[in-house]
Amino acid sequence: MKEQASILDLSGQWSLCGFDGYGEMMHVRAIPAGLENFPWVEARVPGSVYLDLMRAGWIEDVYAGCNTLAAQWVEQQYWFYRRRFDLPRDLPAGRRWLVFDGLDLDAHVFLNGQHVGEQHNAFRPLRIDVTNRLQDHDNDLHVRVDAGLLANADRNAGNYYLEVIASSTKRPFLRKPHFACRWDWSPRLINVGITGPVLLEACDLARLAQVTVTPTLSPDHKKATIRIRGFVENVTDTSRPLTLVAAIPGTGIETRSEAMVAPGEAEIRCDLAVEDPRLWWPRSQGEPHLYSVEVTLFCDGRPLETWTGRTGIRSVEIRQEPAEDRGTLFHMVINGCPIFCKGANWVPADLLWPRVTKDDYDALTALAAECDFNLLRVWGGGRWEDHAFFDACDRLGILVWNDLPFACCQYPGDDPAFCAEVEREVRHNVRELSRHPSLALWCGNNENELGVTDGWIVGRDRAARPDRALSFELLPRVIAAEDGSRPYWPTSPWSPDGSHPNAQHTGDQHPWHVGLGSAKGDFWQYRDDASRFPNEGGLLGPSTPATLRQILPPAQRSVGSRTWLHHDNTQNTWRGEPMIDNMLRLYLCDAPRDLPFDDYVRYAGLMHGEALETAIDNWRRRKFQSASAVFWMFNDTWPACTSWTPIDYYRRRKPAFWFVKRAFANLRVICVELKDEWGVFVVNDFLEPRPVHLRYGLFAIAGGRPVDECRDLTCPANSAVVAACLPLSAWNAAGVDTHGAFAVLSDASGQELSTHRLFRARFKDLKWTPAAVTCEPHADGLRLHSESFAWSVCLDDTGEQALPTNYVDLIPGIERTLPWPSSLPPPTPLAANPPRQVLHP
């Protein structure tokens, strides 16, 4: 944040009108003469044209029904914003600029009838020198902006694009969030508008353009250096003595650097030395301590401008040591300690991303922390995220794997103008985001290398790789020059040894074989996945009943209805039989579409949770042969009937949320089928050993526990260990279709920490019996009990309550005491044990 007195904020209320461009030549840089004849509406800046038109009643709510289809004409228009303003009397003499923090996408700026500047990148600000173009009163400011499709309409995208629709969007050329051009989880709604604040700035001596903050930590953790780089501009016509003063307020730590700066731009550096620093740690590893930093620019002793921000001291490296089996490991190492990364992929938090606020970021990241995430992967088809997102991750101790905004297509790296624009964009944003300790890794793109290798990114010239120089040469060069405090990874997934980009034995992986590949939703295939660092891949599930009621009008509340399909994830239906249907058929019943709508939604949601839990447990028990469990994806951009996420657009917790939360517990017990036996793994993510009590054995679905054993153990720090093994022969003799395995982990006081159960027969092949669940209030919450196995007992199906747990299994005869908010009435528990009409509709 910068403090600068000489600023006029021009954000707020503007006027807006649209023009289809007919009769205007491409080369014309002027305001159309007939603009005053067009209808104007009120607009809000920052914002989006779509939001303004919704408020004005020109288009219907794009989040409802099929209204995005009726609103697509907006992306084909020129849009003119208009604002009049007077100059403040106290505005100093000297240089003056109009500053646009965000313009999406092709923008032309007119001041008092004259064309003064243009911008073709939504990912960096535009600064226009208007020193000699202002008048004291009634300045007339127009901004013409369009979605970016018009100027690129005649460009040849043949060697760059992936999908057919890209021949109309030309998204490889557009420096804006690509998801809006259409993705499986997002409809096509290509944003247009003034997306950031608009300021008039004035300066008579020098200004502080940007500040980068990059802490480095000594190997023994006893010293740290916070490097400050101040990018300044001397706006006068003579050299000036400029001083940069950096301090950590309240500590007495301060440093300064002086330089004689010629007219124009320059860089001033200074270092803050910190003895015995308090370190920033990810969640469960320690405190995410943050230091405040203050940087002030002086000229001849006069303070000109002050920047303030917070940063954290930590070291980050990617350690790739030889593996015991073959290949190499992939460990993210923070402060010398390898971290098992738990989390999911982050996409823009709204279909119209300019409407996302700090409160939205805080609420979403709080839900991630509720699930014990310690990493979010910012996916490459989105955007450079706001400081508010990173601030929240900084506070919560959530690491960020940050893809640069390139995804799933080739890019025109053979176009010098495009490369120059990308370099300006990346340089600005790397400098801007440098201070955030949560930002752990820069990644060049999402799946570009994988797509070309596997043949689903196909251009006219298959041998041409015009984009490869971007990720393997240009981007690492720029990032190395601007930020040496975190590693760079060229693409995801990637195998550094030259193997297939998605090879399991090295690098990072996107294990999509279950969700998108030949497995078609058979999530038991996750049980054997040995990916080193899985950071994308998942399974689809429906939204909560409450959200489906919001999305679907009563007449449309059926699977496959017109509105359902518009809000459905297209990956669900692209491959013949819908994936969710196939998953239900594999695991639950032969004719899923014969299920009543509520049952279909309920059991599909449970399968979604079972799938994510299975994947997470598999990778966690392999710690550190596998060093992450990062699934696709965390959040939705709009109200979806089905999606990959454990929370929906309205932030309601789906059933999968509770499965993920259990699977990511810092102390976790996991039952695993091995070759000739089944084992119990205990995972400890804390950096100190933990004494635990383990109870494990076999249970009969109808009631009873033929094997029920206990032992005490100490789980080593930051590790996964095999705590017990039993032969499969006893299970086989008892009956695979009538019995399951269980494990319960407790602390020394008897408080339950983690539970798990394992079946070796699919749900539809088990011999189910009804579950009679009793639920009694208790001083500590609720006591739940069932004499037969109770599957996924639901305590709240709204998804709106921040409960300690939900959708819990009850092992026959083992009482569970669960915390429960005293403000809520006792629930009516509902077990998911399927009745005959579900198994055989």
Secondary structure, 3 states (H helix, E strand, C coil): CEECCCEEECCEEEEEEEECCCCCCCCCCCCCCCHHHCCCEEEEECCCHHHHHHHHCCCCCCCCCCHHHHCHHHHHCEEEEEEEECCCCCCCCCEEEEEECCEECEEEEEECCEEEEEECCCCCCEEEECCCCCCCCCEEEEEEEECCCCCCCCCCCCCCCCCCCHHHHCHHHCCCCHHHHCECCECCCCCCEECCCEEEEEECCEEEEEEEEEEEECCCCCEEEEEEEEEEEECCCCCEEEEEEEEECCCCEEEEEEEEECCEEEEEEEEEEEECCCCECCCCCCCECCEEEEEEEEECCEEEEEEEEEECCCCEEEECCECCCCCECCEEEECCEEECEEEEEECCCCCCHHHCCHHHHHHHHHHHHHCCCCEEEECCCCCCCCHHHHHHHHHHCCEEEEECCCECCCCCCCCHHHHHHHHHHHHHHHHHHCCCCCEEEEECCECHHHHHHHCCCCCCCCCCCCCHHHHHHHHHHHHHHHCCCCCEECCECECCCCCCCCCCCCCEECCCCCCCCCCCCCHHHHHHCCCCCECCCCCCEECCHHHHHHHCCHHHCCCCCHHHHHHCCHHHCCCCCCHHHHHHHHHCCCCHHHCCHHHHHHHHHHHHHHHHHHHHHHHHHCECCECEEEECCCCCCCCCCEECCCECCCCCECHHHHHHHHHCCCEEEEEEECCCEEEEEEEECCCCCEEEEEEEEEEECCCCCCEEEEEEEEECCCEEEEEEEEEHHHHHHHCCCCEEEEEEEECCCCCEEEEEEECCCCHHHCCCCCCCCEEEEECCEEEEECCCCEEEEECCCCCCCCCCCCCEEECCCCCEEECCCCCCCCCCCECCCCCHHHHCC
